[in-house]
Amino acid sequence: MPAHAVVGRGIALVPEGRRLFSSLSVEENLLIGGQLGRTGPWSLSRIYELFPALWERRHAPSALLSGGEQQMVAIGRALMSNPKLLLCDEISLGLAPIVVRELYARVPSILAEGSSLVIVEQDIVQALRVANRIYCLQEGRVALTGSAATLTRDAISAAYFGA
């Protein structure tokens, strides 16, 4: 399906590496996410509530933002489509631990609005904090699955690294 059809069905992606439009401002990047006009809880003002730092930087070109701010824009842009399902690929990639914690602290607010999340993440600690269910893939196959409440970091590491 073309991308607009996928978004029209309520699926949005926060891609690895953020993939922002570097020549556009923060606000312009966010507005692109809402182009299909799906109704729902997420609007520009709600994104700024979720990520207050973006309000302060709304007119700045996205290329001038820190990595954490860029990730906020990428998540906000996806949320602007009011998805039923939000796919997040490596939210923590290349970010300082404090920024990663701040981003993951927003996950409960996103879930509270009714979206489901699928998060691909190598940071086991963060994944366990927000997940209901864990799936570990090794070479394209499910090596381990279970409730986040019952799986240990050691079991996940063993499944991930094939030990």
C-alpha positions as CSV (number, residue, x, y, z in Angstrom):
1,M,0.0,0.0,0.0
2,P,1.1,3.6,-0.5
3,A,2.1,5.4,2.7
4,H,-1.0,7.6,2.8
5,A,-3.2,4.5,2.7
6,V,-1.3,2.9,5.6
7,V,-1.7,6.1,7.6
8,G,-5.3,6.3,6.6
9,R,-5.8,2.9,8.2
10,G,-4.5,4.3,11.5
11,I,-0.8,3.1,11.4
12,A,2.1,5.5,11.9
13,L,5.8,5.0,12.0
14,V,8.5,6.7,14.1
15,P,11.5,5.6,11.9
16,E,14.9,4.7,13.0
17,G,17.1,7.8,12.5
18,R,14.1,10.1,12.8
19,R,14.0,11.1,9.1
20,L,12.8,14.7,9.6
21,F,12.5,17.2,6.8
22,S,15.7,19.1,7.8
23,S,14.8,22.3,5.9
24,L,11.4,22.6,7.6
25,S,10.8,24.0,11.1
26,V,9.7,21.9,14.0
27,E,6.1,23.0,13.6
28,E,6.1,22.3,9.8
29,N,7.4,18.8,10.4
30,L,4.6,18.2,13.0
31,L,1.9,19.6,10.7
32,I,3.0,17.2,7.9
33,G,1.9,14.3,10.2
34,G,-1.6,15.6,10.4
35,Q,-2.2,16.1,6.6
36,L,-4.7,13.3,6.3
37,G,-6.9,14.9,8.9
38,R,-7.8,11.7,10.9
39,T,-9.8,12.7,14.0
40,G,-8.5,11.9,17.4
41,P,-6.9,13.3,20.5
42,W,-3.6,14.5,19.0
43,S,-3.3,18.1,17.8
44,L,-0.4,20.6,17.6
45,S,-1.3,21.9,21.1
46,R,-1.4,18.4,22.5
47,I,2.0,17.6,21.0
48,Y,3.4,20.7,22.7
49,E,1.8,19.6,26.0
50,L,3.5,16.2,25.6
51,F,6.9,17.8,24.6
52,P,7.1,21.3,26.0
53,A,10.6,21.8,24.6
54,L,9.1,21.7,21.1
55,W,6.9,24.7,21.8
56,E,10.1,26.8,22.5
57,R,11.8,25.5,19.4
58,R,8.7,25.4,17.1
59,H,10.1,27.9,14.6
60,A,13.6,26.4,14.5
61,P,14.7,24.3,11.5
62,S,14.7,20.7,12.6
63,A,18.3,20.2,11.5
64,L,19.4,22.5,14.3
65,L,17.8,20.4,17.1
66,S,19.5,18.0,19.4
67,G,19.0,14.3,18.8
68,G,16.5,14.1,21.6
69,E,14.5,17.1,20.3
70,Q,14.5,15.5,16.8
71,Q,13.2,12.3,18.3
72,M,10.4,14.3,20.0
73,V,9.5,15.8,16.6
74,A,9.5,12.4,15.0
75,I,7.2,11.0,17.7
76,G,5.0,14.1,17.6
77,R,4.8,13.9,13.8
78,A,3.6,10.3,13.9
79,L,1.1,11.2,16.7
80,M,-0.4,14.0,14.6
81,S,-1.9,11.4,12.4
82,N,-3.9,10.1,15.4
83,P,-2.8,6.5,14.9
84,K,-4.5,3.4,16.3
85,L,-1.1,1.7,16.1
86,L,2.2,3.5,16.5
87,L,5.3,1.7,15.3
88,C,8.5,3.0,17.0
89,D,11.9,1.8,15.7
90,E,14.8,2.3,18.0
91,I,13.6,5.3,20.0
92,S,16.8,5.4,22.1
93,L,19.3,5.2,19.2
94,G,22.2,7.6,19.7
95,L,20.6,9.4,22.6
96,A,21.9,10.2,26.1
97,P,20.4,8.0,28.8
98,I,18.6,10.9,30.5
99,V,16.9,11.8,27.1
100,V,15.9,8.2,26.6
101,R,14.3,8.2,30.1
102,E,12.4,11.4,29.3
103,L,11.1,10.0,26.0
104,Y,10.0,6.7,27.6
105,A,8.3,8.7,30.4
106,R,5.9,9.9,27.7
107,V,4.7,6.4,26.7
108,P,2.0,6.1,29.4
109,S,0.4,9.4,28.1
110,I,0.4,8.1,24.6
111,L,-1.1,4.8,25.6
112,A,-3.7,6.7,27.7
113,E,-5.1,8.2,24.5
114,G,-5.9,4.8,23.0
115,S,-3.0,4.1,20.7
116,S,-1.3,0.8,20.8
117,L,2.5,0.8,20.5
118,V,5.0,-1.7,18.9
119,I,8.5,-0.7,20.0
120,V,11.6,-2.2,18.4
121,E,14.3,-1.5,21.0
122,Q,17.7,-2.8,22.1
123,D,17.5,-1.0,25.4
124,I,16.0,-3.9,27.4
125,V,15.6,-1.8,30.6
126,Q,13.5,0.8,28.9
127,A,11.5,-1.8,27.0
128,L,10.6,-3.7,30.1
129,R,9.4,-0.6,31.9
130,V,6.8,0.2,29.3
131,A,5.9,-3.1,27.7
132,N,3.0,-5.4,28.4
133,R,4.4,-8.1,26.2
134,I,7.9,-8.8,24.9
135,Y,8.9,-10.6,21.7
136,C,12.6,-11.3,21.1
137,L,13.6,-12.0,17.5
138,Q,16.8,-13.7,16.4
139,E,17.5,-14.0,12.7
140,G,13.9,-13.2,11.9
141,R,12.4,-15.8,14.2
142,V,10.7,-15.4,17.6
143,A,13.3,-16.7,20.1
144,L,11.3,-15.7,23.2
145,T,7.9,-14.3,24.1
146,G,6.1,-13.5,27.3
147,S,4.7,-11.0,29.7
148,A,7.1,-8.1,30.5
149,A,6.2,-8.7,34.1
150,T,7.5,-12.3,34.0
151,L,10.5,-12.2,31.7
152,T,13.9,-11.4,33.2
153,R,16.6,-9.3,31.6
154,D,18.9,-12.4,31.6
155,A,16.3,-14.4,29.7
156,I,15.8,-11.7,27.2
157,S,19.6,-11.2,26.7
158,A,20.0,-15.0,26.2
159,A,17.3,-15.1,23.6
160,Y,18.6,-12.0,21.9
161,F,22.2,-13.1,21.7
162,G,21.4,-16.8,21.2
163,A,23.1,-18.0,24.4
